[in-house]
Amino acid sequence: MRMRNVFLVMALVTSAFFAGCAKKQDASERVLNVVSAAEIKGFDPIMADDLYSGREIAKIYEGLLAYHWLKMPYELIPNLAESMPEVSKDGITYTFKIKKGIVFQDDAAFPGGKGREIEAADFVYSIKRLADSKNQATGWWILDGKLKGLNEWRAKNEKLPAANYDEEVVGLKAIDKHTLQFQLAKPFPQFLYALAMGFTSVVSKEVVAKYGKEFINHPVGTGPYVLPKFDQGKRITYTKNPTFREKFYPSDASPEFQHLLADAGKKLPLIDKIVVHVMVESQPAWLKFGKGEVDYFGVPKDNFATAVKDNKLSDDLVNKGITLTISPQLDVTYTSFNYDNKLFHNTNLRRAMYLAYDEKKANELFYNNTAFPAQSITPPGIAGNVTTYKNQWKGPNLELAKKTLALAGYPEGKGLPEIIYDIPDSTTSRQMGEYFQKQMKQIGIKIKISASPWPEFQAKLKKRSGQMFGIAWGADYPDAENFLQLFYGPNSAPGANSTNYNNPQYNKDFEAAVKMQDSPARTALYEKLNQYLAEEAVSLFGVHRQAYTLQHGWLRNYRAGDLHHDSLQYLNIDSAKKEELLKKF
């Protein structure tokens, strides 16, 4: 799900910038100000296939499971479910009890405008809606082939004018008002992770029916915040959901998060209002953080050297109460090919491009040398990544790149057509695109850059219309399967496999791995798949990034987490400290 714009690098102020630029604020306001570095596509959970939309949807919608806010390694916990499911011995049947008394947010779609209680049948409806081919859900891949009868229901209803949601599916049943049962078509140890993803959030059929095509702009969920009005502008404002259930800040934590327990036991959410500033370019966000108008932000590539040295903040930033959090991310950047184009079936061509690219220099230029070189797709810390493995095709090696390009049939690039390289439209993306263009020019490969706004860029991938593209993938869950499935043939676009790569042997090995429980045998197969992608140069794997995030001293409970898209309900503002610190700006 978590497609990320590899080029969006958030910006932040340097010490010189902080002087004399503060704007008078009301420090008593319990408002959280954050930045989205991309426009939001809308608020339909079944379409939440990128990081930016996923974060917004998680403010309003919820699923059966979530991740514990203060536990590492990541721990799944009940959310709308009363408890973790009862699982049959064969690992096929999962039975959930749904919490009682949880209601959809108030909306005109309900009688009297009052949100009704959620039921097990609402989850059945929501998952069928994900499966309904007429909705063209970008999240269908997470359940494709996973539940008994669901694919058959999808295929049958695809031929009808409208899908029959009343038709029973064997693997998806509401046993009673508060009991939900899933039956898998085959063992799938990662199944529970899917129930913590935005795609499987519960929605109301009344709301979908009332708003029709406008449902994407009119979200109504069970979550901690409501959206009074949405239009695709530069600000998105959320207010606290007055009917949100009794949910409390955790009282237990892993050792590294013990310092974040000051609000233990308090009712969530802790903030009254959230303002999301949509800023594709880094400069405006840079200015806002410097004025104290944004509460946390990532360190910029252009100001990194003055803001951070030896992983420590400058004295000036420290004196203003700003702190730094450094955390490795479960992600990978990669430059890839659309395999619908037979040009890229040429392995030596792909390897030549990989060899020509100087990733070390790119790391210095665009990540301040803070990222880890990616030898293949699986990030460190996940079974399947072999720390000692080195990809022989990872450049720079111009001499070998030229020889390999000649073996591909294009000596010095002769006879090779110009290749269009799609990128999202921003200053940093253009800089990175131009760097890639220059790297390829060294061996005679001509690259033409095509820039599009983020939603349009994504649409190109879904429509299989591009040739090459640069992208990043962030983990949906902590398992190598989530990365390896990006090259699984049946997941081709509009699914998660935007490359449309389809190799029968890879597919077979992948299918074998995902049926296995966590074990040395499964890890060995993950490692085999991971190294295969590297050796074949299926994509040009870039880096695994680290997040360098600065937060103002009045912000409480912040922690970095790749999987916590619902994180803002846990954050808090110390109003007294904010008033004190703003005097220093």
N, C-alpha and C positions, 0 to 999 in steps of 0.2 A: 504494500500500500504506500509505503512512505517514500515516494519519489521526491527527490529534493533537487533544487536548482544548485548545481555544483558551483555556479559562478557567483551566487549571491553571498557576499562577504559583508557582514554587518560592520558598520563603522562606529567609532567612538572617539571622544575628545582627547586631546593631549593636554598636558599641564598648561601650555601657553594659551590654549583655547579657553580655559575655564575663567580667565580673568575678565571681570566686568561684563558678563553676558547674561546674568540672571534675570528672570522675569518674576515679578511678584506673584506668589501663589498663596492659596488658602491651604495651609498645612493641616488643618483640621479635617479636610475632606478625606473620607475613606474610599479613595479612588485609586485603582491600579492602572498605570499607563504602560503599555507595551507596544512593540513594533511587530508588524508582519512585513516581511521583505518581499511579498508577492501578493497580487490581487487574489481575492477569494472567489472561487468558481460558483459558490452557492452552498446551501445547507442541507443537501440531501445525503444522508449517511451512506447510501449505497454507491455514491460517487466520490467518496472521500479518499481518493487514492494518492494524494500528495500531502506532504507534511503540513502545509499552510492551511488547507481546508480542514484537515484532520484536527488541528488545534482548535479551530473555531467551532466545529461541530461538537467537540467534547465539552464545550461549555454548556451546551443545551441538551445533548442526547447522552444516554447511558446504555450499557449492556449488562449482561448477566454477571460478568466478572470484571475485575480491574487489577491493577498492581498495587501492592502495599507501598505507600508513599515513602516510608523510611526503612525499607529493607533492601539489602543486597546480599547475595544475588537476588535478582528479581523474583518476587513471590506473588503468585496469583491468589486473590482473595475474593470472596463473594461481594457483589455490588448490588444489583437488583435481585440476585439469588439470595435465598435465606442462608444457604450454606454451600460448601462445595458439593458437587454431585455425587450420587451413589452410582458407582460404575460396576457393570457386570464383570465376572471373572474373565470372560473372553475379550474384554475391552471394547465391546461393540455397543452396549446400551448405556446411556448416560441419563440419569433422572434427576431433575432439579425441582426444588421447591421455590416458588416465587414469594418474595416478601409481601406481606399484606399491608394495605393502607397506603401504598405509593400511588400517587395520582399524576396524570399528565398535567402539564401547565394549563392554566385557565386560557380558554380561547373560544371565539365565537362558533367554532365547529361543534362544540358540545352544547347540550341543552342548558339554557340559562347562562352560558358562557363559563361554566364551572368544569374544570378538568375531571374526568372520571378515573376510577381506580384501574391500574393496569392488571391484565390477566395473562395467563399462559397463552391464550389464543392470540394475544397481540404479538407475541414472539413468533408464533407460527405464521401469522400474516406478514410480519416484517421480513422473515427469511424467505418466504415465497416471493415476496416483492423483489428481493435480491436475486432470486432465481428466474424471475419472469423476463424472458428474452426481450420483450417489448420495451422494457425499461433501460436496456443496454447498460446495465450496472457494471461499472469498472471494477467492482469488488467481487464479482461472481467467482473469480478464480479460487477464492479461499474455501469455497464449499463445492466446487465443481468435482463431481464424482465421489463426494464424501458421504452423503446421506442416502439411505435406501429409498429408492423411488423418486428422489428429487430431480435427477436428470431426466427421468422418464416423464415426469410431470411437466418439466420445462419444454421438452421436445413436443409433447402432445399439444400443449397450449400455444406453442409457437404458431400452429396452423389455424388457430381460432381467432375470430375478430377481437375477443377479449379473454384474458386468462380466467379460468374458473378457480377462484381462491377457496371455494367451499369443498373442492375435491380433496379427498384425504390422501396424504402421503405417508407411507408406512414408516419412514424414518423421522417423521416430524409430527408429533402429536401433543395436543393439550389433553392430558388424562383427566384433569378436572380444572376448576377455576384457577388453582394455584400450583398445579403440577405439570411440568413440561418434560417430555421425553424425546431423546434423540436416539436413533439407531443408525450406526455407521454402516456403509456398504462394505467396508473393509477396515482393518485396523489402521488408525491414524493417530499416533501418539501426540501430535501437535494440535489436535482438535480443540482442546480447551483454550489455547492461545487465540483461536479465531473468535471465541466468544468474549474476548477482551478488546477486540478491534472495533473501530467505528462502524464498519460495514454491517455488523450484526446488532447495532443499536435498535432499541424498540421504538417504533413509530405507531401512530394512531391511524387506523383506516378512515376515521371520520375526517381527520385533518387532510389526508391525502385526497379524499373525495371532494372536500369543499374547495380546495385551492388548485387542484389539477396541476397544470404546468407551472403555476406560481408557487407550488409547494416548495420548490428549491429556494425561494426567497422568503418563505414564511415558516420557519422552524418552530415546532412545538414538541418538546420532549419532557423528560422527567428530571433534568439536570439542575444544577445549582443556580444557573443564570437564564434569564429570558432576553430575547431580542425584540424590543418594542417595534423597531422598524429597520429594514435592511434595504439599502440601495448601494450599488457598487461605487462608493466614493472613497474618500481618503480617511474616513473615521468610521469605526464600527463601535457602537456603545451598547453594553449589556448592563442590565440591572439585576439585583438579587431576586431569585424566584421566591415569592412569598409563600408558596405552598410546598417548598422543598421539604423532604422528609427529615427525620431525626438522624443525621449523620455527623460523626464527631471526628475531630483531629485525633490521629493515633496516639496511644499512650506507650507504645513500645517501639524500639528502633534498634537497628544494627549499631555496633560500637561507633562507627564513623559518623552516625547521625544523632548521637545522643544529645548534642548541643542544640538540636532543632525541636526539643520537646517542651519549650516554654508554653506553647498553646495547647498542650495535651488535654484532651477531654472537652475542648470548646466546640460548640456547634458550628458546622460548616454551612455556607462559605464564610470566610472571615472578612471579606471585602464587600462593600455595598455596590460598587460599580466598577466596571472594567471598560477602559477605552483602548481600542486597538487602532494604532496609527499605521495605515497602509503606506509604506514607503519603499518603493522599488530601488531607488537610488540611495546611496549611503549618506550623502551630505546632509540632507534634512534631518535624518535620524541622529547624526552626529551632533547637530546643533541642539536638538531637543534634549538629548542626554546631558549635554553641557549646561543646560538651563535647569536641570532637575525635573524636566517635564516627561521623562521616560525613566522608569524605575530600575530596569536592568537592560544590559545590552552587550553584544559581543565586541571584542577588541578588533579594530580594523587592521587590515594589512598595511595601509599607508602610514598609520600612526603607532604601529606596534612597538617600534624601536624606542620611541620616546615615552610610551606609557608603561611598557613592561621590559625589565631587564633581569636576566637570570631567573625568570619566572616570578619576579616580584614587582609590585607596582612602584611607580615613582613616588617620591616623598610628598609631592604636591597633591596627588590623588589620595594618598593615605590620609593626609591632613584634612581632607574634605569628607572623610568617613567612608570612602569608597573601598570596597573589598573585591578580591579577585578569586574566582573559582575556576580551576583547571580540571577538565574531565575528558578522558578518551571517549570517542563516540563509536557506537556500533553502526558504522556506516562505511561506504566505499564510494569513491569517485571513479568514473570510467568513461572512456570515449568509445562509442560503439557504432555498429553498422546495421543497416537494414538488410537482412539476409533475403528479402524478397528480390533484391538486386543481385543477380548472379555474379556480378563483378567481384563481390566480396566472398564468394565461395573459394577464392584463390588464397590458400593459406599463406603462401609466401608473400603475397601482397600485404596481408595483415601483419605478418611478422616484420616485414621491412618497415612499416609505419611505426610499429612498436619500438624497433631498434633505433629509429631516427629521433625519437622524442626524448628530450632530456628532462626526466621527471625531477631529478635533484634540483635543477635550476628552477623549474616551475614551483617546487616546494618553497624555495627561497623567495621567489617573486610574489607568490600569491598566498602563501600560508606562513610566511616568516620562519620557515624551516621548523615548524611545530608539528607537522603531520608525519605519519609513519608511511613509508613506501609500501604500496600494496603489491604483493607478489601474485595474488589472484584475488578472488572476490570475497572470501570469508574473512571477517575481521579478527584480530587477536582477541583472545578471551572466549572464543566460541569453538567447540569441538569441530574439527575439520580444518582449522588453521594450523599449519605446521611451522613453528617459529624458525626452524633451520632451513626451510625450503627457499631457494632463490630461483627466480624465473629467468631462464637463460635468454629470453627475448626482450627483456626490459632494458631499454637504452640508458645512456646514449652509446652507440657504437656505429658511427657513420660508415665506416669501411664495410662492415658486415651488412649494414642496412642496404647499401648500394648493390652488393653482391646478391643479396636476397631478393631485391627488387628485379634484378636481371633474371634470376631464376624464375620469378613470377611471370616473366615475359615482357617486362617493361624496362629495358636498360636505360638508365638516366631519366626514367619517366616517359620515354618515347612510346607513343601509342596509347597511353593511359588518358582517358577523358578527365576533364576537370570534375572534381568531386565537391558537391555542395555539403557544407557543414552547418547544421542547424544549431543555433544557440538562443537562449532567452535574451531579451533585449534589456541590457543594463550596461553601465560603464565598465564594471569589472568583467562581465561576460564578454564584452567586445575585446578587452585587453587580453583575456585568456584565449579567445578565438584567434586573435591576430598572432599570438605566440605560437599556437598550434600551426597556423598557416605558414609561419616562417620556418618552423622546424621541418615541416614536410617539404618546403621549397629546397632545402639543403640536398635532397636526393632526387629532385625533379618532379615531385608530385604537386600538382596545382590544386589549391583549395579555395573555394568561394564561400564566403561567410554569409549566412542568411539569419538575420535576427528577428525574433517575434516576441510579443508580450507573453508572459508565462502561460496563461490559459491557452493561447493559440499554439504555443510551442508544444504543450501537452496534447492538444488536439491533433497536431501533425503526427505525433507518435501513435496515437490511437487509430488514426486513419491509414497508417503505414505508408505515408506519403514522402518521408524524408529519405536521405541517403546515409548520412552520418550525423551523430549528435553527441553532445557531452551532457552527462547527467550524474546524479548521485543517488544512492539508495540507502535509506536508514532502516534499521531493523523494525519489523512489526512485532517480533518476539525473539527471544534469545536462543535461536536455533539456526544452524547452518542451512537447513532446508529453506528458510525464508530468503536466503541469498541465492542458493543454487536453483531455485525454481524460476529465477529470472531468465533462464535459458532452456527451460523445459518446453518442448514443442507445443503441447496442448494449451499452454498459457499464453500463446502468441496474442498480439494486439487484436482487439482492444484490452486484452488481459495484461498481466504484469510483465510478460516477456515482450518488451517493446522492440527487441532486436529481431523478433520472428525467427530466431535460430531454432532448427528442428533436426536433431541428429538422433536416429533410432537407437543407437547404442547408449548414448547419454540418457535418453528418455528411459530406457530399460533399467539402467543402473540407478537412476534417480527414483523411479517407482519402487525399486527394491529397497532402497534406503529409507524412504519415508514410511514404509510399513513396519520398520524395526523399532523396538524400544531402545532407549538410550543404552548403549553397550559398546565395548571395544570394537565389535564387528561393524556396528553402524558408523562409528567414528572413522574406521579404516576406509569405509566406502565413501564417506563424506570427503576424506582426504584425497581419495582417488579422483572424484569428480572435480574437486577444487583444483587439483594439479592439471587435470585434463584441460580445463578452461584456459589455464595459463599457457600450457605447451602449444595449444592450438591457436593461441592469440585470438580467442573468440571475441574478446573485447580488449581494449588497451587499458588495463587497470592502473589507476592513478595512485591515490593515497587513502589512508584511513585517518580521518581528521581528529583533532582535539578541539574541544570547545573552551575558549578563554572568555569567560563572562564576567563583566563588572556589574556590581549592584551598589546602589546608594545605601548608606548606613541605616536609613529608616525602613528598609525592606526586611521583613522577617520571614524565615522558613524557606528561603530559596535553596534549592539543590538542583544540580544538573541531572537529567534523566532522559534517556532516549525514548522510553516507552510511556512516559507519564504525560499524555496529551491533555489530561484533566488536571494538570498541576495547579492552575491558578486558584482553585477553591481552597488550597492549603496556604496560600501566601497571605501575609498580613502587613499592615503599615503601622509603624509606631509614630503617631501624630506628633507627640511632644518632641521626639528626636528629629523628626522632619523639620519642624519649626526651628529647632536649634541649628541644624546643619545648613538649612537654606540661607542662613545669615552669612555663611562663608562663601557663597557663590557671587 
